[in-house]
């Protein structure tokens, strides 16, 4: 594992505010080791033996929940799965009461997804336990950004001086926000792009982040181009004329990728709306690292669990 760094070790991973570049780099470095573990015939280490981790998901997920649960089990933790849809939340039980009940089962850490921004922070408040934010409202999805950063670094050897263009529904995207916070801390530039109605101007105040409504300008010089899911439920909010209009201008396809760096890669956090924000050719083509992102997600989540629950300094 990477040597300990000097700044105070954060107790939670809610967003990147209290995380130094050194600690974030240590998480990426340790993910290299975790990938090696995942390549062994026996994909298991004892690092979290004796600990109980609760995945508390109040919103649906495929990638994040399965990879966190597998990551915890690969590290020998006991895993308690809480899915709100099949729980007494449907009878009106509050977040506070739910977390206070679950904490009685000697939970050592929570992994939380919730539709409300700030809910992961509340879970830490109600439980007193370390919390990893697995996506809260529009606010943050830090392990997604870490696995995105890791995938770019894996491709190019470093994030220093690289540019990542992120196209789509930036306004409602916790993935865009977390990447805009994380990547500049690691030396990369971020260009956020979408129709003006889906591109909040305040994000331009973040260091290393620029905004444009022009997709060709966005991808020019980009080493990685990420398409964001166009949240179809937003169509009723007056943000877009039509899906087709959006796709005609902002779809990440090979024609748009011709304006990026020659070896540029295509990313998508998933789930995808094929042939809306991303063409099937781009999603499945030689530039695509979308399934690599999924594979890397498990290693990053192992590394985050290790860093928060085992690492000492
Ligand atoms: N990228 C992401 O968060 O996917 P899931 O919703 O499937 O977890």
Boltz pocket constraint, residues with backbone or C-beta under 6 A from the ligand:
constraints:
  - pocket:
      binder: B
      contacts: [[A, 60], [A, 61], [A, 62], [A, 63], [A, 64], [A, 65], [A, 134], [A, 135], [A, 141], [A, 144], [A, 269], [A, 270], [A, 271]]
      max_distance: 6.0
